[in-house]
Amino acid sequence: MKLKVVLEPSDDGGFTVYVPSLPGCISEGDTKEQALANIKEAIELYLEPVDDDLTFSPDTEITEIAI
């Protein structure tokens, strides 16, 4: 999966990076490389399903798709 990210210099030094297509998915780093590594981790956590939040009826079908 490929996502566009926005990388900006931070007012406090370092860089802020966020993913426009994933609201609230934002991270920082002291260098561009660190900020990009941190946003990769943030994306993984953002997209990780939380089983506790899922409640389904007995008739629900769950399927995975590739995008």
HTML snippet that shows the backbone in 3Dmol.js (N, CA, C, O; Angstrom):
<script src="https://3Dmol.org/build/3Dmol-min.js"></script>
<div id="view" style="width:600px;height:400px;position:relative"></div>
<script>
const pdb = `
ATOM      1  N   MET A   1       0.845  -1.161   0.000  1.00  0.00           N
ATOM      2  CA  MET A   1       0.000   0.000   0.000  1.00  0.00           C
ATOM      3  C   MET A   1       0.899   1.236   0.000  1.00  0.00           C
ATOM      4  O   MET A   1       1.892   1.296   0.725  1.00  0.00           O
ATOM      5  N   LYS A   2       0.538   2.210  -0.816  1.00  0.00           N
ATOM      6  CA  LYS A   2       1.271   3.467  -0.850  1.00  0.00           C
ATOM      7  C   LYS A   2       0.334   4.584  -0.416  1.00  0.00           C
ATOM      8  O   LYS A   2      -0.807   4.663  -0.873  1.00  0.00           O
ATOM      9  N   LEU A   3       0.822   5.445   0.468  1.00  0.00           N
ATOM     10  CA  LEU A   3       0.058   6.589   0.947  1.00  0.00           C
ATOM     11  C   LEU A   3       0.911   7.839   0.810  1.00  0.00           C
ATOM     12  O   LEU A   3       2.124   7.796   1.017  1.00  0.00           O
ATOM     13  N   LYS A   4       0.282   8.939   0.464  1.00  0.00           N
ATOM     14  CA  LYS A   4       1.005  10.208   0.414  1.00  0.00           C
ATOM     15  C   LYS A   4       1.063  10.781   1.817  1.00  0.00           C
ATOM     16  O   LYS A   4       0.080  10.755   2.558  1.00  0.00           O
ATOM     17  N   VAL A   5       2.243  11.304   2.171  1.00  0.00           N
ATOM     18  CA  VAL A   5       2.425  11.960   3.456  1.00  0.00           C
ATOM     19  C   VAL A   5       2.927  13.378   3.209  1.00  0.00           C
ATOM     20  O   VAL A   5       3.536  13.665   2.179  1.00  0.00           O
ATOM     21  N   VAL A   6       2.663  14.249   4.161  1.00  0.00           N
ATOM     22  CA  VAL A   6       3.123  15.632   4.096  1.00  0.00           C
ATOM     23  C   VAL A   6       4.177  15.823   5.182  1.00  0.00           C
ATOM     24  O   VAL A   6       3.922  15.577   6.361  1.00  0.00           O
ATOM     25  N   LEU A   7       5.349  16.259   4.775  1.00  0.00           N
ATOM     26  CA  LEU A   7       6.485  16.442   5.666  1.00  0.00           C
ATOM     27  C   LEU A   7       6.803  17.932   5.722  1.00  0.00           C
ATOM     28  O   LEU A   7       7.095  18.553   4.700  1.00  0.00           O
ATOM     29  N   GLU A   8       6.744  18.502   6.935  1.00  0.00           N
ATOM     30  CA  GLU A   8       6.962  19.932   7.100  1.00  0.00           C
ATOM     31  C   GLU A   8       7.970  20.192   8.213  1.00  0.00           C
ATOM     32  O   GLU A   8       8.011  19.460   9.202  1.00  0.00           O
ATOM     33  N   PRO A   9       8.782  21.234   8.053  1.00  0.00           N
ATOM     34  CA  PRO A   9       9.655  21.623   9.175  1.00  0.00           C
ATOM     35  C   PRO A   9       8.786  22.046  10.358  1.00  0.00           C
ATOM     36  O   PRO A   9       7.779  22.732  10.186  1.00  0.00           O
ATOM     37  N   SER A  10       9.182  21.635  11.547  1.00  0.00           N
ATOM     38  CA  SER A  10       8.451  21.983  12.764  1.00  0.00           C
ATOM     39  C   SER A  10       8.959  23.306  13.324  1.00  0.00           C
ATOM     40  O   SER A  10      10.136  23.637  13.181  1.00  0.00           O
ATOM     41  N   ASP A  11       8.070  24.058  13.960  1.00  0.00           N
ATOM     42  CA  ASP A  11       8.461  25.323  14.576  1.00  0.00           C
ATOM     43  C   ASP A  11       9.494  25.123  15.685  1.00  0.00           C
ATOM     44  O   ASP A  11      10.300  26.014  15.953  1.00  0.00           O
ATOM     45  N   ASP A  12       9.470  23.962  16.322  1.00  0.00           N
ATOM     46  CA  ASP A  12      10.374  23.666  17.435  1.00  0.00           C
ATOM     47  C   ASP A  12      11.638  22.941  16.978  1.00  0.00           C
ATOM     48  O   ASP A  12      12.418  22.471  17.806  1.00  0.00           O
ATOM     49  N   GLY A  13      11.841  22.849  15.675  1.00  0.00           N
ATOM     50  CA  GLY A  13      12.956  22.083  15.130  1.00  0.00           C
ATOM     51  C   GLY A  13      12.482  20.699  14.743  1.00  0.00           C
ATOM     52  O   GLY A  13      11.448  20.242  15.230  1.00  0.00           O
ATOM     53  N   GLY A  14      13.202  20.038  13.898  1.00  0.00           N
ATOM     54  CA  GLY A  14      12.797  18.719  13.429  1.00  0.00           C
ATOM     55  C   GLY A  14      11.700  18.831  12.388  1.00  0.00           C
ATOM     56  O   GLY A  14      11.554  19.862  11.731  1.00  0.00           O
ATOM     57  N   PHE A  15      10.933  17.767  12.244  1.00  0.00           N
ATOM     58  CA  PHE A  15       9.916  17.691  11.204  1.00  0.00           C
ATOM     59  C   PHE A  15       8.626  17.085  11.730  1.00  0.00           C
ATOM     60  O   PHE A  15       8.637  16.207  12.594  1.00  0.00           O
ATOM     61  N   THR A  16       7.523  17.569  11.196  1.00  0.00           N
ATOM     62  CA  THR A  16       6.207  17.006  11.455  1.00  0.00           C
ATOM     63  C   THR A  16       5.745  16.360  10.164  1.00  0.00           C
ATOM     64  O   THR A  16       5.952  16.905   9.079  1.00  0.00           O
ATOM     65  N   VAL A  17       5.119  15.201  10.281  1.00  0.00           N
ATOM     66  CA  VAL A  17       4.631  14.490   9.097  1.00  0.00           C
ATOM     67  C   VAL A  17       3.235  13.962   9.392  1.00  0.00           C
ATOM     68  O   VAL A  17       2.961  13.468  10.486  1.00  0.00           O
ATOM     69  N   TYR A  18       2.348  14.074   8.391  1.00  0.00           N
ATOM     70  CA  TYR A  18       0.996  13.550   8.567  1.00  0.00           C
ATOM     71  C   TYR A  18       0.487  12.954   7.265  1.00  0.00           C
ATOM     72  O   TYR A  18       1.041  13.181   6.189  1.00  0.00           O
ATOM     73  N   VAL A  19      -0.586  12.182   7.398  1.00  0.00           N
ATOM     74  CA  VAL A  19      -1.184  11.473   6.266  1.00  0.00           C
ATOM     75  C   VAL A  19      -2.567  12.079   6.021  1.00  0.00           C
ATOM     76  O   VAL A  19      -3.486  11.847   6.806  1.00  0.00           O
ATOM     77  N   PRO A  20      -2.728  12.848   4.947  1.00  0.00           N
ATOM     78  CA  PRO A  20      -4.028  13.492   4.692  1.00  0.00           C
ATOM     79  C   PRO A  20      -5.196  12.512   4.595  1.00  0.00           C
ATOM     80  O   PRO A  20      -6.310  12.844   4.999  1.00  0.00           O
ATOM     81  N   SER A  21      -4.962  11.325   4.072  1.00  0.00           N
ATOM     82  CA  SER A  21      -6.048  10.360   3.901  1.00  0.00           C
ATOM     83  C   SER A  21      -6.391   9.590   5.174  1.00  0.00           C
ATOM     84  O   SER A  21      -7.351   8.820   5.189  1.00  0.00           O
ATOM     85  N   LEU A  22      -5.614   9.788   6.246  1.00  0.00           N
ATOM     86  CA  LEU A  22      -5.873   9.134   7.538  1.00  0.00           C
ATOM     87  C   LEU A  22      -5.975  10.220   8.611  1.00  0.00           C
ATOM     88  O   LEU A  22      -4.970  10.553   9.240  1.00  0.00           O
ATOM     89  N   PRO A  23      -7.147  10.768   8.828  1.00  0.00           N
ATOM     90  CA  PRO A  23      -7.301  11.870   9.782  1.00  0.00           C
ATOM     91  C   PRO A  23      -6.725  11.546  11.163  1.00  0.00           C
ATOM     92  O   PRO A  23      -7.016  10.500  11.745  1.00  0.00           O
ATOM     93  N   GLY A  24      -5.916  12.452  11.664  1.00  0.00           N
ATOM     94  CA  GLY A  24      -5.330  12.269  12.983  1.00  0.00           C
ATOM     95  C   GLY A  24      -4.044  11.465  13.000  1.00  0.00           C
ATOM     96  O   GLY A  24      -3.424  11.318  14.052  1.00  0.00           O
ATOM     97  N   CYS A  25      -3.634  10.943  11.856  1.00  0.00           N
ATOM     98  CA  CYS A  25      -2.397  10.158  11.789  1.00  0.00           C
ATOM     99  C   CYS A  25      -1.241  11.128  11.556  1.00  0.00           C
ATOM    100  O   CYS A  25      -1.030  11.600  10.439  1.00  0.00           O
ATOM    101  N   ILE A  26      -0.498  11.419  12.623  1.00  0.00           N
ATOM    102  CA  ILE A  26       0.559  12.425  12.593  1.00  0.00           C
ATOM    103  C   ILE A  26       1.721  11.952  13.450  1.00  0.00           C
ATOM    104  O   ILE A  26       1.531  11.222  14.422  1.00  0.00           O
ATOM    105  N   SER A  27       2.923  12.371  13.084  1.00  0.00           N
ATOM    106  CA  SER A  27       4.101  12.022  13.870  1.00  0.00           C
ATOM    107  C   SER A  27       5.159  13.100  13.680  1.00  0.00           C
ATOM    108  O   SER A  27       4.953  14.069  12.949  1.00  0.00           O
ATOM    109  N   GLU A  28       6.295  12.916  14.349  1.00  0.00           N
ATOM    110  CA  GLU A  28       7.392  13.876  14.302  1.00  0.00           C
ATOM    111  C   GLU A  28       8.716  13.135  14.307  1.00  0.00           C
ATOM    112  O   GLU A  28       8.778  11.930  14.553  1.00  0.00           O
ATOM    113  N   GLY A  29       9.763  13.877  14.032  1.00  0.00           N
ATOM    114  CA  GLY A  29      11.105  13.340  14.131  1.00  0.00           C
ATOM    115  C   GLY A  29      12.124  14.461  14.077  1.00  0.00           C
ATOM    116  O   GLY A  29      11.841  15.537  13.550  1.00  0.00           O
ATOM    117  N   ASP A  30      13.310  14.215  14.621  1.00  0.00           N
ATOM    118  CA  ASP A  30      14.371  15.216  14.604  1.00  0.00           C
ATOM    119  C   ASP A  30      14.938  15.411  13.197  1.00  0.00           C
ATOM    120  O   ASP A  30      15.411  16.494  12.853  1.00  0.00           O
ATOM    121  N   THR A  31      14.884  14.344  12.383  1.00  0.00           N
ATOM    122  CA  THR A  31      15.354  14.396  10.997  1.00  0.00           C
ATOM    123  C   THR A  31      14.222  13.933  10.084  1.00  0.00           C
ATOM    124  O   THR A  31      13.236  13.358  10.546  1.00  0.00           O
ATOM    125  N   LYS A  32      14.373  14.191   8.779  1.00  0.00           N
ATOM    126  CA  LYS A  32      13.367  13.714   7.821  1.00  0.00           C
ATOM    127  C   LYS A  32      13.248  12.197   7.895  1.00  0.00           C
ATOM    128  O   LYS A  32      12.147  11.647   7.887  1.00  0.00           O
ATOM    129  N   GLU A  33      14.394  11.531   7.966  1.00  0.00           N
ATOM    130  CA  GLU A  33      14.406  10.061   7.989  1.00  0.00           C
ATOM    131  C   GLU A  33      13.687   9.526   9.224  1.00  0.00           C
ATOM    132  O   GLU A  33      12.913   8.572   9.137  1.00  0.00           O
ATOM    133  N   GLN A  34      13.949  10.146  10.375  1.00  0.00           N
ATOM    134  CA  GLN A  34      13.298   9.712  11.613  1.00  0.00           C
ATOM    135  C   GLN A  34      11.798   9.983  11.560  1.00  0.00           C
ATOM    136  O   GLN A  34      11.004   9.153  12.002  1.00  0.00           O
ATOM    137  N   ALA A  35      11.403  11.136  11.024  1.00  0.00           N
ATOM    138  CA  ALA A  35       9.983  11.462  10.915  1.00  0.00           C
ATOM    139  C   ALA A  35       9.275  10.467  10.006  1.00  0.00           C
ATOM    140  O   ALA A  35       8.164  10.033  10.311  1.00  0.00           O
ATOM    141  N   LEU A  36       9.903  10.103   8.898  1.00  0.00           N
ATOM    142  CA  LEU A  36       9.289   9.136   7.976  1.00  0.00           C
ATOM    143  C   LEU A  36       9.203   7.742   8.603  1.00  0.00           C
ATOM    144  O   LEU A  36       8.215   7.035   8.406  1.00  0.00           O
ATOM    145  N   ALA A  37      10.220   7.349   9.346  1.00  0.00           N
ATOM    146  CA  ALA A  37      10.172   6.055  10.042  1.00  0.00           C
ATOM    147  C   ALA A  37       9.060   6.066  11.086  1.00  0.00           C
ATOM    148  O   ALA A  37       8.346   5.077  11.251  1.00  0.00           O
ATOM    149  N   ASN A  38       8.915   7.193  11.791  1.00  0.00           N
ATOM    150  CA  ASN A  38       7.881   7.291  12.821  1.00  0.00           C
ATOM    151  C   ASN A  38       6.480   7.272  12.217  1.00  0.00           C
ATOM    152  O   ASN A  38       5.571   6.677  12.794  1.00  0.00           O
ATOM    153  N   ILE A  39       6.291   7.918  11.058  1.00  0.00           N
ATOM    154  CA  ILE A  39       4.950   7.926  10.460  1.00  0.00           C
ATOM    155  C   ILE A  39       4.599   6.539   9.934  1.00  0.00           C
ATOM    156  O   ILE A  39       3.427   6.162   9.936  1.00  0.00           O
ATOM    157  N   LYS A  40       5.582   5.777   9.488  1.00  0.00           N
ATOM    158  CA  LYS A  40       5.297   4.393   9.058  1.00  0.00           C
ATOM    159  C   LYS A  40       4.722   3.595  10.229  1.00  0.00           C
ATOM    160  O   LYS A  40       3.750   2.857  10.071  1.00  0.00           O
ATOM    161  N   GLU A  41       5.326   3.751  11.388  1.00  0.00           N
ATOM    162  CA  GLU A  41       4.830   3.054  12.581  1.00  0.00           C
ATOM    163  C   GLU A  41       3.435   3.560  12.960  1.00  0.00           C
ATOM    164  O   GLU A  41       2.563   2.772  13.327  1.00  0.00           O
ATOM    165  N   ALA A  42       3.231   4.874  12.870  1.00  0.00           N
ATOM    166  CA  ALA A  42       1.924   5.447  13.194  1.00  0.00           C
ATOM    167  C   ALA A  42       0.846   4.932  12.240  1.00  0.00           C
ATOM    168  O   ALA A  42      -0.278   4.658  12.662  1.00  0.00           O
ATOM    169  N   ILE A  43       1.185   4.799  10.958  1.00  0.00           N
ATOM    170  CA  ILE A  43       0.227   4.271   9.977  1.00  0.00           C
ATOM    171  C   ILE A  43      -0.144   2.834  10.320  1.00  0.00           C
ATOM    172  O   ILE A  43      -1.319   2.469  10.288  1.00  0.00           O
ATOM    173  N   GLU A  44       0.851   2.024  10.646  1.00  0.00           N
ATOM    174  CA  GLU A  44       0.582   0.630  11.004  1.00  0.00           C
ATOM    175  C   GLU A  44      -0.359   0.548  12.199  1.00  0.00           C
ATOM    176  O   GLU A  44      -1.295  -0.251  12.200  1.00  0.00           O
ATOM    177  N   LEU A  45      -0.118   1.369  13.211  1.00  0.00           N
ATOM    178  CA  LEU A  45      -0.978   1.368  14.394  1.00  0.00           C
ATOM    179  C   LEU A  45      -2.365   1.903  14.075  1.00  0.00           C
ATOM    180  O   LEU A  45      -3.363   1.404  14.595  1.00  0.00           O
ATOM    181  N   TYR A  46      -2.431   2.911  13.226  1.00  0.00           N
ATOM    182  CA  TYR A  46      -3.711   3.504  12.828  1.00  0.00           C
ATOM    183  C   TYR A  46      -4.583   2.468  12.116  1.00  0.00           C
ATOM    184  O   TYR A  46      -5.791   2.397  12.345  1.00  0.00           O
ATOM    185  N   LEU A  47      -3.965   1.676  11.263  1.00  0.00           N
ATOM    186  CA  LEU A  47      -4.719   0.708  10.457  1.00  0.00           C
ATOM    187  C   LEU A  47      -4.940  -0.629  11.154  1.00  0.00           C
ATOM    188  O   LEU A  47      -5.698  -1.464  10.661  1.00  0.00           O
ATOM    189  N   GLU A  48      -4.291  -0.839  12.289  1.00  0.00           N
ATOM    190  CA  GLU A  48      -4.420  -2.099  13.022  1.00  0.00           C
ATOM    191  C   GLU A  48      -5.809  -2.197  13.645  1.00  0.00           C
ATOM    192  O   GLU A  48      -6.219  -1.302  14.383  1.00  0.00           O
ATOM    193  N   PRO A  49      -6.528  -3.263  13.359  1.00  0.00           N
ATOM    194  CA  PRO A  49      -7.860  -3.387  13.960  1.00  0.00           C
ATOM    195  C   PRO A  49      -7.761  -3.624  15.460  1.00  0.00           C
ATOM    196  O   PRO A  49      -6.838  -4.281  15.941  1.00  0.00           O
ATOM    197  N   VAL A  50      -8.710  -3.090  16.174  1.00  0.00           N
ATOM    198  CA  VAL A  50      -8.782  -3.285  17.625  1.00  0.00           C
ATOM    199  C   VAL A  50      -9.982  -4.189  17.887  1.00  0.00           C
ATOM    200  O   VAL A  50     -11.133  -3.772  17.755  1.00  0.00           O
ATOM    201  N   ASP A  51      -9.695  -5.423  18.258  1.00  0.00           N
ATOM    202  CA  ASP A  51     -10.751  -6.421  18.439  1.00  0.00           C
ATOM    203  C   ASP A  51     -11.776  -6.003  19.490  1.00  0.00           C
ATOM    204  O   ASP A  51     -12.953  -6.343  19.371  1.00  0.00           O
ATOM    205  N   ASP A  52     -11.349  -5.273  20.513  1.00  0.00           N
ATOM    206  CA  ASP A  52     -12.281  -4.846  21.558  1.00  0.00           C
ATOM    207  C   ASP A  52     -13.342  -3.891  21.034  1.00  0.00           C
ATOM    208  O   ASP A  52     -14.434  -3.811  21.597  1.00  0.00           O
ATOM    209  N   ASP A  53     -13.034  -3.165  19.961  1.00  0.00           N
ATOM    210  CA  ASP A  53     -13.967  -2.182  19.405  1.00  0.00           C
ATOM    211  C   ASP A  53     -14.962  -2.795  18.427  1.00  0.00           C
ATOM    212  O   ASP A  53     -15.894  -2.122  17.987  1.00  0.00           O
ATOM    213  N   LEU A  54     -14.773  -4.049  18.090  1.00  0.00           N
ATOM    214  CA  LEU A  54     -15.613  -4.676  17.079  1.00  0.00           C
ATOM    215  C   LEU A  54     -16.722  -5.500  17.715  1.00  0.00           C
ATOM    216  O   LEU A  54     -16.456  -6.405  18.506  1.00  0.00           O
ATOM    217  N   THR A  55     -17.952  -5.189  17.374  1.00  0.00           N
ATOM    218  CA  THR A  55     -19.092  -5.963  17.837  1.00  0.00           C
ATOM    219  C   THR A  55     -19.936  -6.301  16.615  1.00  0.00           C
ATOM    220  O   THR A  55     -20.379  -5.408  15.893  1.00  0.00           O
ATOM    221  N   PHE A  56     -20.155  -7.589  16.386  1.00  0.00           N
ATOM    222  CA  PHE A  56     -20.868  -8.029  15.195  1.00  0.00           C
ATOM    223  C   PHE A  56     -22.051  -8.910  15.568  1.00  0.00           C
ATOM    224  O   PHE A  56     -22.064  -9.571  16.607  1.00  0.00           O
ATOM    225  N   SER A  57     -23.032  -8.896  14.697  1.00  0.00           N
ATOM    226  CA  SER A  57     -24.154  -9.817  14.867  1.00  0.00           C
ATOM    227  C   SER A  57     -23.714 -11.190  14.362  1.00  0.00           C
ATOM    228  O   SER A  57     -22.718 -11.287  13.646  1.00  0.00           O
ATOM    229  N   PRO A  58     -24.430 -12.243  14.718  1.00  0.00           N
ATOM    230  CA  PRO A  58     -24.059 -13.591  14.272  1.00  0.00           C
ATOM    231  C   PRO A  58     -24.095 -13.748  12.750  1.00  0.00           C
ATOM    232  O   PRO A  58     -23.439 -14.642  12.215  1.00  0.00           O
ATOM    233  N   ASP A  59     -24.841 -12.908  12.048  1.00  0.00           N
ATOM    234  CA  ASP A  59     -24.950 -13.016  10.596  1.00  0.00           C
ATOM    235  C   ASP A  59     -23.869 -12.234   9.846  1.00  0.00           C
ATOM    236  O   ASP A  59     -23.854 -12.236   8.615  1.00  0.00           O
ATOM    237  N   THR A  60     -22.983 -11.580  10.553  1.00  0.00           N
ATOM    238  CA  THR A  60     -21.967 -10.756   9.929  1.00  0.00           C
ATOM    239  C   THR A  60     -20.907 -11.623   9.276  1.00  0.00           C
ATOM    240  O   THR A  60     -20.457 -12.616   9.848  1.00  0.00           O
ATOM    241  N   GLU A  61     -20.513 -11.232   8.064  1.00  0.00           N
ATOM    242  CA  GLU A  61     -19.426 -11.920   7.351  1.00  0.00           C
ATOM    243  C   GLU A  61     -18.229 -10.987   7.313  1.00  0.00           C
ATOM    244  O   GLU A  61     -18.359  -9.822   6.937  1.00  0.00           O
ATOM    245  N   ILE A  62     -17.062 -11.491   7.701  1.00  0.00           N
ATOM    246  CA  ILE A  62     -15.834 -10.703   7.705  1.00  0.00           C
ATOM    247  C   ILE A  62     -14.921 -11.243   6.615  1.00  0.00           C
ATOM    248  O   ILE A  62     -14.644 -12.441   6.556  1.00  0.00           O
ATOM    249  N   THR A  63     -14.455 -10.338   5.749  1.00  0.00           N
ATOM    250  CA  THR A  63     -13.610 -10.706   4.631  1.00  0.00           C
ATOM    251  C   THR A  63     -12.463  -9.705   4.533  1.00  0.00           C
ATOM    252  O   THR A  63     -12.647  -8.528   4.844  1.00  0.00           O
ATOM    253  N   GLU A  64     -11.289 -10.152   4.108  1.00  0.00           N
ATOM    254  CA  GLU A  64     -10.172  -9.251   3.883  1.00  0.00           C
ATOM    255  C   GLU A  64     -10.040  -8.992   2.401  1.00  0.00           C
ATOM    256  O   GLU A  64     -10.262  -9.889   1.588  1.00  0.00           O
ATOM    257  N   ILE A  65      -9.673  -7.749   2.035  1.00  0.00           N
ATOM    258  CA  ILE A  65      -9.423  -7.410   0.640  1.00  0.00           C
ATOM    259  C   ILE A  65      -8.064  -6.711   0.560  1.00  0.00           C
ATOM    260  O   ILE A  65      -7.622  -6.097   1.530  1.00  0.00           O
ATOM    261  N   ALA A  66      -7.421  -6.803  -0.567  1.00  0.00           N
ATOM    262  CA  ALA A  66      -6.160  -6.106  -0.803  1.00  0.00           C
ATOM    263  C   ALA A  66      -6.450  -4.806  -1.541  1.00  0.00           C
ATOM    264  O   ALA A  66      -7.288  -4.756  -2.442  1.00  0.00           O
ATOM    265  N   ILE A  67      -5.744  -3.764  -1.140  1.00  0.00           N
ATOM    266  CA  ILE A  67      -5.920  -2.486  -1.830  1.00  0.00           C
ATOM    267  C   ILE A  67      -4.583  -1.968  -2.318  1.00  0.00           C
ATOM    268  O   ILE A  67      -4.519  -0.899  -2.926  1.00  0.00           O
TER     269      ILE A  67
END
`;
const viewer = $3Dmol.createViewer("view");
viewer.addModel(pdb, "pdb");
viewer.setStyle({}, {cartoon: {color: "spectrum"}});
viewer.zoomTo();
viewer.render();
</script>
